[in-house]
Amino acid sequence: MTDLFSPLTLRGVTLKNRIGVSPMCMYSCRDDGLPTDWHLAHLVSRSVGGAGLVITEASAVVPEGRITPADVGIWSEAHIAPHARIVEAIHATGGVAGIQIAHAGRKASRQPPWGQGAADPSWVCDAPSAEAFDGFAVPHAMTEAEIGATIAAFAEAAKRSVRAGYRFIEIHGAHGYLAHQFLSPISNRRNDAWGGDFEGRTRFAREISAAVRAAIPSDVALAIRISHTDWVEGGWTTEESVELSRRVKALGVDLVDVSSGGLDAGQKITLRPGYQVPGAEAVKRGAELPVAAVGLITEPKQAQDIVTEGKADLVLLARVLLREPYWPMRAAAELGHVDALPIPPQYERGWNTLGKWTMDPEIAAPMQTL
């Protein structure tokens, strides 16, 4: 039976389990977009903790495509070496290193969340149409030449990612960023071949998928993250997500990472555990390809059930892994799969079979006399 600790193979990449680290912006770069020691420690600790896949945060394909000036980039040759250092450490600790390549579009130019948060007025953002996101300046509507150049930038970023050693590449097409802006009729008001009907609005995402697939080796796994719904009347829908997933599957995409929302400030979401899983299940069944599920997945049995019930093939965790980097080890203990995820020998003396940290008896006994 397929469960949370079954291997998952995507092309030439095999994950040791179905637990992944979702890409999470850390806003910890200087203004050069180069990953730092913070990123190394943050990502590798989750690999040590047992995650089968560790995805580096949204890495901008061009400087102006960053959400904030403190975001990671992959737009130049200078970015390869610091990314490679992280990849090597993830692979050495048993995980598979992935990267999310991204462009924020009209949601670029923000300050890190612990800063002032205001948009930088000197930073001109690109978008499919001159439609502003709530609180942001009106973006520049991209020309066809600029659209083509951006697609090429995704392909070049993917090549650099492979040279850095990444084995899993995810295109960011969710959360109201550039590719999602093209998909949704709320943000895409174009009347040319890049807008209008479903065919036009999905062209950008489809052409990026094709360009990236052509740019990377055949054994490297390719994914795309989508928001399966805008949670807004008249926006992008789950049914459209299913059809898009069918289209990108034919272009060589191996997995769809299904999230939701982020495009419009008027979204109305009822939060509950696993609230985005139905979208993942709809894409999996409708498009017949592997999917990742995300969104308030916090407990081992909850994650296990998502996989065993066939709702998703991979569970990507975010905030729970910030709180508990060794969550996969605890899950293995609670679900009876200790053999599938051995405790690193450096940690074993302080870890019991219930998946909890304990004091080694040989150390505890002398300490009681102190």
RODREN-484592 format. One record per residue (C-alpha): residue in three letters; x, y, z. Coordinates in nm, 4 decimals, padded with zeros to 6 digits. Example, Ala and Ser with C-alpha at 12.3 -4.5 7.8 and 13.67 -1.06 7.14 Angstrom:
2
+------+----------+----------+----------+
| zase |        u |        v |        w |
+------+----------+----------+----------+
|  ALA |  01.2300 | -00.4500 |  00.7800 |
|  SER |  01.3670 | -00.1060 |  00.7140 |
+------+----------+----------+----------+
***
This chain:
370
+------+----------+----------+----------+
| zase |        u |        v |        w |
+------+----------+----------+----------+
|  MET |  00.0000 |  00.0000 |  00.0000 |
|  THR |  00.1236 |  00.3494 | -00.0854 |
|  ASP |  00.1669 |  00.5548 |  00.2299 |
|  LEU |  00.3552 |  00.8577 |  00.3602 |
|  PHE |  00.6817 |  00.6634 |  00.3767 |
|  SER |  00.6624 |  00.4996 |  00.0343 |
|  PRO |  00.9199 |  00.6232 | -00.2179 |
|  LEU |  00.7962 |  00.8471 | -00.4987 |
|  THR |  00.9657 |  00.8479 | -00.8391 |
|  LEU |  00.9266 |  01.1420 | -01.0763 |
|  ARG |  01.1270 |  01.0821 | -01.3941 |
|  GLY |  01.4836 |  01.0066 | -01.2829 |
|  VAL |  01.4298 |  01.1370 | -00.9295 |
|  THR |  01.3237 |  00.9157 | -00.6394 |
|  LEU |  01.2139 |  01.0699 | -00.3106 |
|  LYS |  01.2593 |  00.8461 | -00.0070 |
|  ASN |  00.9179 |  00.9452 |  00.1272 |
|  ARG |  00.6127 |  01.1594 |  00.0438 |
|  ILE |  00.7046 |  01.4485 |  00.2783 |
|  GLY |  00.8392 |  01.7702 |  00.1272 |
|  VAL |  00.9460 |  02.1121 |  00.2490 |
|  SER |  00.7279 |  02.3675 |  00.0743 |
|  PRO |  00.9125 |  02.6716 | -00.0669 |
|  MET |  00.8977 |  02.9477 |  00.1956 |
|  CYS |  01.0411 |  03.2969 |  00.1491 |
|  MET |  01.2878 |  03.3810 |  00.4246 |
|  TYR |  01.3624 |  03.7412 |  00.3202 |
|  SER |  01.7225 |  03.6912 |  00.4285 |
|  CYS |  01.9362 |  03.7944 |  00.1299 |
|  ARG |  02.1239 |  04.1122 |  00.0730 |
|  ASP |  02.0141 |  04.3026 | -00.2364 |
|  ASP |  02.2109 |  04.0657 | -00.4635 |
|  GLY |  01.9748 |  03.7677 | -00.4292 |
|  LEU |  02.2581 |  03.5352 | -00.3245 |
|  PRO |  02.1622 |  03.2589 | -00.0770 |
|  THR |  02.3397 |  03.2937 |  00.2571 |
|  ASP |  02.4423 |  03.0799 |  00.5540 |
|  TRP |  02.0888 |  03.1353 |  00.6856 |
|  HIS |  01.9429 |  02.9524 |  00.3855 |
|  LEU |  02.1971 |  02.6731 |  00.4206 |
|  ALA |  02.1153 |  02.6137 |  00.7874 |
|  HIS |  01.7409 |  02.6519 |  00.7380 |
|  LEU |  01.7070 |  02.4119 |  00.4450 |
|  VAL |  01.9617 |  02.1496 |  00.5462 |
|  SER |  01.8123 |  02.1147 |  00.8955 |
|  ARG |  01.4849 |  02.0048 |  00.7331 |
|  SER |  01.6734 |  01.7481 |  00.5248 |
|  VAL |  01.8419 |  01.6166 |  00.8395 |
|  GLY |  01.4912 |  01.6031 |  00.9886 |
|  GLY |  01.3891 |  01.3476 |  00.7277 |
|  ALA |  01.1991 |  01.5327 |  00.4526 |
|  GLY |  01.2282 |  01.3513 |  00.1216 |
|  LEU |  01.2139 |  01.6736 | -00.0820 |
|  VAL |  01.3469 |  02.0144 |  00.0228 |
|  ILE |  01.2454 |  02.3016 | -00.2053 |
|  THR |  01.4401 |  02.6267 | -00.1952 |
|  GLU |  01.2190 |  02.9340 | -00.1715 |
|  ALA |  01.0901 |  03.1318 | -00.4707 |
|  SER |  01.4050 |  03.2292 | -00.6608 |
|  ALA |  01.3585 |  03.5182 | -00.8994 |
|  VAL |  01.4454 |  03.4699 | -01.2660 |
|  VAL |  01.5130 |  03.8452 | -01.3059 |
|  PRO |  01.5984 |  04.1065 | -01.0394 |
|  GLU |  01.2743 |  04.3005 | -01.0860 |
|  GLY |  01.0787 |  03.9767 | -01.0388 |
|  ARG |  01.1541 |  03.9566 | -00.6662 |
|  ILE |  00.8776 |  04.0041 | -00.4116 |
|  THR |  01.1229 |  04.2001 | -00.1943 |
|  PRO |  01.4871 |  04.3087 | -00.2294 |
|  ALA |  01.5744 |  04.0420 |  00.0299 |
|  ASP |  01.4551 |  03.7511 | -00.1873 |
|  VAL |  01.6697 |  03.4761 | -00.3357 |
|  GLY |  01.7572 |  03.4937 | -00.7048 |
|  ILE |  01.8805 |  03.2649 | -00.9797 |
|  TRP |  01.9122 |  03.5256 | -01.2562 |
|  SER |  02.2925 |  03.5255 | -01.2993 |
|  GLU |  02.5945 |  03.2986 | -01.3026 |
|  ALA |  02.6970 |  03.4398 | -00.9633 |
|  HIS |  02.3985 |  03.2651 | -00.8049 |
|  ILE |  02.5052 |  02.9148 | -00.9032 |
|  ALA |  02.7822 |  02.8576 | -00.6468 |
|  PRO |  02.5853 |  02.9555 | -00.3320 |
|  HIS |  02.2896 |  02.7476 | -00.4518 |
|  ALA |  02.5225 |  02.4531 | -00.5230 |
|  ARG |  02.6538 |  02.4675 | -00.1668 |
|  ILE |  02.2989 |  02.4226 | -00.0353 |
|  VAL |  02.2176 |  02.1471 | -00.2852 |
|  GLU |  02.5270 |  01.9489 | -00.1942 |
|  ALA |  02.4418 |  01.9630 |  00.1770 |
|  ILE |  02.0777 |  01.8589 |  00.1200 |
|  HIS |  02.1843 |  01.5632 | -00.0918 |
|  ALA |  02.4508 |  01.4643 |  00.1613 |
|  THR |  02.1853 |  01.4458 |  00.4332 |
|  GLY |  01.9449 |  01.2253 |  00.2395 |
|  GLY |  01.6984 |  01.4692 |  00.0834 |
|  VAL |  01.6400 |  01.5657 | -00.2777 |
|  ALA |  01.7029 |  01.9345 | -00.3465 |
|  GLY |  01.4403 |  02.1253 | -00.5412 |
|  ILE |  01.4053 |  02.4908 | -00.6366 |
|  GLN |  01.1062 |  02.7100 | -00.7169 |
|  ILE |  01.1771 |  02.9570 | -00.9985 |
|  ALA |  00.9575 |  03.2639 | -00.9908 |
|  HIS |  00.8563 |  03.6108 | -01.1030 |
|  ALA |  00.6332 |  03.8198 | -00.8752 |
|  GLY |  00.4869 |  04.0402 | -01.1495 |
|  ARG |  00.2593 |  04.3098 | -01.0059 |
|  LYS |  00.3235 |  04.1834 | -00.6503 |
|  ALA |  00.6950 |  04.2682 | -00.6687 |
|  SER |  00.8677 |  04.5627 | -00.4954 |
|  ARG |  00.7469 |  04.4960 | -00.1400 |
|  GLN |  00.9672 |  04.5287 |  00.1666 |
|  PRO |  01.0288 |  04.2260 |  00.3947 |
|  PRO |  00.7328 |  04.1672 |  00.6287 |
|  TRP |  00.9221 |  04.2847 |  00.9354 |
|  GLY |  01.0068 |  04.6123 |  00.7574 |
|  GLN |  00.7745 |  04.8937 |  00.6602 |
|  GLY |  00.5900 |  04.6790 |  00.4056 |
|  ALA |  00.5294 |  04.9625 |  00.1599 |
|  ALA |  00.5908 |  04.9191 | -00.2108 |
|  ASP |  00.8994 |  05.0852 | -00.3556 |
|  PRO |  00.7672 |  05.3573 | -00.5929 |
|  SER |  01.0852 |  05.3503 | -00.8016 |
|  TRP |  01.0482 |  04.9785 | -00.8756 |
|  VAL |  00.8401 |  04.9372 | -01.1915 |
|  CYS |  00.6526 |  04.6070 | -01.1859 |
|  ASP |  00.5526 |  04.4051 | -01.4914 |
|  ALA |  00.2147 |  04.2371 | -01.5341 |
|  PRO | -00.0099 |  04.1109 | -01.8124 |
|  SER | -00.2287 |  04.4209 | -01.7761 |
|  ALA | -00.2112 |  04.7587 | -01.6048 |
|  GLU | -00.4224 |  04.6249 | -01.3171 |
|  ALA | -00.2806 |  04.6948 | -00.9709 |
|  PHE | -00.2846 |  04.4574 | -00.6772 |
|  ASP | -00.4416 |  04.6041 | -00.3634 |
|  GLY | -00.2150 |  04.8769 | -00.2219 |
|  PHE |  00.0424 |  04.8580 | -00.5016 |
|  ALA |  00.1217 |  05.0946 | -00.7854 |
|  VAL | -00.0277 |  05.0309 | -01.1277 |
|  PRO |  00.2090 |  04.7910 | -01.3086 |
|  HIS |  00.3487 |  04.8124 | -01.6586 |
|  ALA |  00.1513 |  04.6013 | -01.9091 |
|  MET |  00.4056 |  04.3756 | -02.0754 |
|  THR |  00.4681 |  04.3874 | -02.4483 |
|  GLU |  00.4877 |  04.0658 | -02.6489 |
|  ALA |  00.8644 |  04.1067 | -02.6666 |
|  GLU |  00.8837 |  04.1400 | -02.2873 |
|  ILE |  00.6675 |  03.8324 | -02.2426 |
|  GLY |  00.9016 |  03.6364 | -02.4686 |
|  ALA |  01.2059 |  03.7611 | -02.2799 |
|  THR |  01.0507 |  03.6546 | -01.9479 |
|  ILE |  00.9788 |  03.3057 | -02.0761 |
|  ALA |  01.3420 |  03.2855 | -02.1879 |
|  ALA |  01.4515 |  03.4047 | -01.8415 |
|  PHE |  01.2643 |  03.1131 | -01.6817 |
|  ALA |  01.4420 |  02.8714 | -01.9152 |
|  GLU |  01.7846 |  03.0220 | -01.8385 |
|  ALA |  01.7098 |  03.0135 | -01.4635 |
|  ALA |  01.6214 |  02.6448 | -01.4982 |
|  LYS |  01.9541 |  02.5760 | -01.6712 |
|  ARG |  02.1405 |  02.7491 | -01.3874 |
|  SER |  01.9397 |  02.5488 | -01.1358 |
|  VAL |  02.0493 |  02.2247 | -01.2996 |
|  ARG |  02.4106 |  02.3428 | -01.3006 |
|  ALA |  02.3753 |  02.4077 | -00.9284 |
|  GLY |  02.2658 |  02.0456 | -00.8869 |
|  TYR |  01.8915 |  02.0752 | -00.8308 |
|  ARG |  01.6998 |  01.7615 | -00.9285 |
|  PHE |  01.3465 |  01.9020 | -00.8991 |
|  ILE |  01.2409 |  02.2325 | -01.0517 |
|  GLU |  00.9089 |  02.3986 | -00.9774 |
|  ILE |  00.7625 |  02.6856 | -01.1795 |
|  HIS |  00.5743 |  02.9282 | -00.9535 |
|  GLY |  00.2336 |  02.9821 | -01.1110 |
|  ALA |  00.0350 |  03.0468 | -00.7919 |
|  HIS | -00.0391 |  03.3004 | -00.5177 |
|  GLY | -00.1048 |  03.5952 | -00.7439 |
|  TYR |  00.2432 |  03.6106 | -00.8942 |
|  LEU |  00.3142 |  03.6667 | -01.2626 |
|  ALA |  00.2098 |  03.3352 | -01.4193 |
|  HIS | -00.1062 |  03.3325 | -01.2056 |
|  GLN | -00.1747 |  03.6916 | -01.3121 |
|  PHE | -00.1851 |  03.5713 | -01.6719 |
|  LEU | -00.4195 |  03.2841 | -01.5818 |
|  SER | -00.6857 |  03.4831 | -01.4008 |
|  PRO | -00.9404 |  03.7028 | -01.5833 |
|  ILE | -00.9310 |  03.9329 | -01.2796 |
|  SER | -00.5731 |  04.0406 | -01.3517 |
|  ASN | -00.5418 |  03.9578 | -01.7231 |
|  ARG | -00.7476 |  04.2012 | -01.9298 |
|  ARG | -00.5539 |  04.1544 | -02.2516 |
|  ASN | -00.7336 |  04.1082 | -02.5825 |
|  ASP | -00.4409 |  03.9622 | -02.7751 |
|  ALA | -00.3029 |  03.6060 | -02.7935 |
|  TRP | -00.1921 |  03.6248 | -02.4272 |
|  GLY | -00.5357 |  03.6978 | -02.2804 |
|  GLY | -00.9067 |  03.6733 | -02.3316 |
|  ASP | -01.0225 |  03.3121 | -02.3378 |
|  PHE | -00.8754 |  03.0110 | -02.1594 |
|  GLU | -00.6369 |  02.9417 | -02.4454 |
|  GLY | -00.4925 |  03.2909 | -02.4348 |
|  ARG | -00.4752 |  03.3256 | -02.0570 |
|  THR | -00.2981 |  02.9911 | -02.0147 |
|  ARG | -00.0482 |  03.0501 | -02.2944 |
|  PHE |  00.2155 |  03.2097 | -02.0685 |
|  ALA |  00.2134 |  02.9194 | -01.8212 |
|  ARG |  00.2131 |  02.6644 | -02.1022 |
|  GLU |  00.5013 |  02.8281 | -02.2873 |
|  ILE |  00.7090 |  02.8552 | -01.9695 |
|  SER |  00.6444 |  02.4866 | -01.8994 |
|  ALA |  00.7534 |  02.3897 | -02.2495 |
|  ALA |  01.0597 |  02.6165 | -02.2423 |
|  VAL |  01.1782 |  02.4906 | -01.9044 |
|  ARG |  01.1222 |  02.1268 | -01.9990 |
|  ALA |  01.3306 |  02.1792 | -02.3134 |
|  ALA |  01.6055 |  02.3508 | -02.1126 |
|  ILE |  01.6643 |  02.0773 | -01.8552 |
|  PRO |  01.7797 |  01.7146 | -01.8756 |
|  SER |  01.5129 |  01.4510 | -01.9309 |
|  ASP |  01.5787 |  01.2920 | -01.5903 |
|  VAL |  01.5187 |  01.6122 | -01.3887 |
|  ALA |  01.1674 |  01.6368 | -01.2443 |
|  LEU |  00.9525 |  01.9358 | -01.3414 |
|  ALA |  00.6585 |  02.0694 | -01.1396 |
|  ILE |  00.4346 |  02.3719 | -01.1499 |
|  ARG |  00.2607 |  02.5295 | -00.8505 |
|  ILE | -00.0869 |  02.6637 | -00.9197 |
|  SER | -00.3639 |  02.8247 | -00.7197 |
|  HIS | -00.6542 |  02.5993 | -00.8090 |
|  THR | -00.9029 |  02.8801 | -00.7353 |
|  ASP | -00.8909 |  03.2548 | -00.6729 |
|  TRP | -01.1692 |  03.2255 | -00.4121 |
|  VAL | -01.3306 |  03.5206 | -00.5917 |
|  GLU | -01.6380 |  03.5266 | -00.8137 |
|  GLY | -01.5336 |  03.5594 | -01.1773 |
|  GLY | -01.1772 |  03.4480 | -01.1108 |
|  TRP | -00.9680 |  03.1423 | -01.1984 |
|  THR | -01.1456 |  02.8146 | -01.1166 |
|  THR | -01.0711 |  02.4585 | -01.0137 |
|  GLU | -01.2155 |  02.3320 | -01.3418 |
|  GLU | -00.9708 |  02.5507 | -01.5334 |
|  SER | -00.6888 |  02.4224 | -01.3125 |
|  VAL | -00.7731 |  02.0659 | -01.4101 |
|  GLU | -00.7651 |  02.1517 | -01.7795 |
|  LEU | -00.4396 |  02.3483 | -01.7460 |
|  SER | -00.2868 |  02.0505 | -01.5658 |
|  ARG | -00.3830 |  01.8243 | -01.8554 |
|  ARG | -00.2144 |  02.0663 | -02.0953 |
|  VAL |  00.1118 |  02.1004 | -01.9022 |
|  LYS |  00.1267 |  01.7247 | -01.8428 |
|  ALA |  00.1431 |  01.6862 | -02.2216 |
|  LEU |  00.4314 |  01.9366 | -02.2229 |
|  GLY |  00.6411 |  01.7310 | -01.9804 |
|  VAL |  00.5345 |  01.8553 | -01.6365 |
|  ASP |  00.5619 |  01.5667 | -01.3896 |
|  LEU |  00.3732 |  01.7019 | -01.0887 |
|  VAL |  00.1297 |  01.9823 | -01.0086 |
|  ASP |  00.1687 |  02.1469 | -00.6683 |
|  VAL | -00.1853 |  02.2586 | -00.5841 |
|  SER | -00.2364 |  02.5619 | -00.3613 |
|  SER | -00.4959 |  02.8408 | -00.3880 |
|  GLY | -00.5646 |  03.2125 | -00.3607 |
|  GLY | -00.3274 |  03.5068 | -00.3422 |
|  LEU | -00.4440 |  03.6951 | -00.6504 |
|  ASP | -00.7134 |  03.9261 | -00.5144 |
|  ALA | -00.7526 |  04.0961 | -00.1768 |
|  GLY | -01.1262 |  04.0205 | -00.1920 |
|  GLN | -01.0734 |  03.6442 | -00.1631 |
|  LYS | -01.2945 |  03.4688 |  00.0903 |
|  ILE | -01.1377 |  03.1541 |  00.2332 |
|  THR | -01.2699 |  02.9381 |  00.5148 |
|  LEU | -00.9581 |  02.8038 |  00.6817 |
|  ARG | -00.9669 |  02.4517 |  00.8189 |
|  PRO | -00.7202 |  02.1604 |  00.8354 |
|  GLY | -00.6362 |  02.0453 |  00.4835 |
|  TYR | -00.8603 |  02.3103 |  00.3258 |
|  GLN | -00.6704 |  02.2991 | -00.0054 |
|  VAL | -00.6572 |  01.9207 | -00.0373 |
|  PRO | -00.9869 |  01.8958 | -00.2338 |
|  GLY | -00.8277 |  02.1068 | -00.5064 |
|  ALA | -00.5289 |  01.8724 | -00.5220 |
|  GLU | -00.7578 |  01.5715 | -00.5402 |
|  ALA | -00.9614 |  01.7308 | -00.8204 |
|  VAL | -00.6468 |  01.7925 | -01.0265 |
|  LYS | -00.5101 |  01.4441 | -00.9587 |
|  ARG | -00.8289 |  01.2719 | -01.0669 |
|  GLY | -00.9171 |  01.5071 | -01.3516 |
|  ALA | -00.5738 |  01.5396 | -01.5108 |
|  GLU | -00.4397 |  01.1984 | -01.4073 |
|  LEU | -00.0948 |  01.3064 | -01.2963 |
|  PRO |  00.0874 |  01.3239 | -00.9618 |
|  VAL |  00.0011 |  01.6167 | -00.7351 |
|  ALA |  00.1274 |  01.7720 | -00.4132 |
|  ALA | -00.1131 |  01.8848 | -00.1420 |
|  VAL | -00.0552 |  02.1824 |  00.0890 |
|  GLY | -00.2418 |  02.3940 |  00.3427 |
|  LEU | -00.2834 |  02.3426 |  00.7200 |
|  ILE | -00.1501 |  01.9886 |  00.7120 |
|  THR | -00.0002 |  01.9521 |  01.0574 |
|  GLU | -00.0502 |  01.6010 |  01.1988 |
|  PRO |  00.1139 |  01.2746 |  01.0851 |
|  LYS | -00.2126 |  01.0793 |  01.0546 |
|  GLN | -00.3686 |  01.3639 |  00.8569 |
|  ALA | -00.0768 |  01.3579 |  00.6101 |
|  GLN | -00.0830 |  00.9795 |  00.5983 |
|  ASP | -00.4542 |  00.9712 |  00.5155 |
|  ILE | -00.4111 |  01.2206 |  00.2293 |
|  VAL | -00.1634 |  00.9833 |  00.0655 |
|  THR | -00.3249 |  00.6486 |  00.1484 |
|  GLU | -00.6682 |  00.7701 |  00.0336 |
|  GLY | -00.5191 |  00.8752 | -00.2997 |
|  LYS | -00.5953 |  01.2454 | -00.2640 |
|  ALA | -00.2335 |  01.3444 | -00.3346 |
|  ASP |  00.1015 |  01.1815 | -00.4026 |
|  LEU |  00.3153 |  01.4205 | -00.2006 |
|  VAL |  00.2489 |  01.6340 |  00.1069 |
|  LEU |  00.4330 |  01.9666 |  00.1264 |
|  LEU |  00.4639 |  02.1181 |  00.4726 |
|  ALA |  00.5559 |  02.4736 |  00.5638 |
|  ARG |  00.4822 |  02.6351 |  00.9015 |
|  VAL |  00.4751 |  02.3060 |  01.0900 |
|  LEU |  00.8330 |  02.2422 |  00.9721 |
|  LEU |  00.9369 |  02.5882 |  01.0911 |
|  ARG |  00.8116 |  02.4904 |  01.4356 |
|  GLU |  00.9384 |  02.1335 |  01.4197 |
|  PRO |  01.2172 |  02.0578 |  01.1697 |
|  TYR |  01.2191 |  01.6921 |  01.2766 |
|  TRP |  00.8463 |  01.6407 |  01.2166 |
|  PRO |  00.9122 |  01.3571 |  00.9664 |
|  MET |  01.0961 |  01.1612 |  01.2376 |
|  ARG |  00.8059 |  01.2059 |  01.4768 |
|  ALA |  00.5641 |  01.1042 |  01.2029 |
|  ALA |  00.7667 |  00.7894 |  01.1333 |
|  ALA |  00.7543 |  00.6962 |  01.5010 |
|  GLU |  00.3818 |  00.7676 |  01.5398 |
|  LEU |  00.2892 |  00.5815 |  01.2216 |
|  GLY |  00.5093 |  00.2785 |  01.2880 |
|  HIS |  00.7696 |  00.3462 |  01.0200 |
|  VAL |  01.0834 |  00.3968 |  01.2276 |
|  ASP |  01.2783 |  00.1647 |  00.9968 |
|  ALA |  01.1860 |  00.3798 |  00.6955 |
|  LEU |  01.3393 |  00.6902 |  00.8526 |
|  PRO |  01.6276 |  00.6041 |  01.0857 |
|  ILE |  01.7353 |  00.8645 |  01.3382 |
|  PRO |  02.0759 |  01.0149 |  01.2461 |
|  PRO |  02.3387 |  00.8549 |  01.4713 |
|  GLN |  02.4403 |  01.1986 |  01.5961 |
|  TYR |  02.0890 |  01.2401 |  01.7442 |
|  GLU |  01.9982 |  00.8824 |  01.8309 |
|  ARG |  02.1019 |  00.8874 |  02.1968 |
|  GLY |  01.8511 |  01.1610 |  02.2707 |
|  TRP |  01.5552 |  01.0211 |  02.0788 |
|  ASN |  01.3194 |  00.7468 |  02.1943 |
|  THR |  01.1049 |  00.5073 |  01.9928 |
|  LEU |  00.7999 |  00.7284 |  02.0446 |
|  GLY |  00.9599 |  01.0018 |  01.8418 |
|  LYS |  01.0312 |  01.2306 |  02.1357 |
|  TRP |  01.3510 |  01.3839 |  02.2641 |
|  THR |  01.4682 |  01.2270 |  02.5907 |
|  MET |  01.7723 |  01.2394 |  02.8164 |
|  ASP |  02.0020 |  00.9406 |  02.7682 |
|  PRO |  01.9942 |  00.7319 |  03.0910 |
|  GLU |  02.3743 |  00.7156 |  03.1012 |
|  ILE |  02.3830 |  01.0944 |  03.1118 |
|  ALA |  02.0729 |  01.1478 |  03.3238 |
|  ALA |  02.1801 |  00.9251 |  03.6161 |
|  PRO |  02.5047 |  01.1113 |  03.7028 |
|  MET |  02.3312 |  01.4454 |  03.6583 |
|  GLN |  02.0792 |  01.3572 |  03.9278 |
|  THR |  02.3604 |  01.3564 |  04.1835 |
|  LEU |  02.4831 |  01.7033 |  04.0936 |
+------+----------+----------+----------+
***
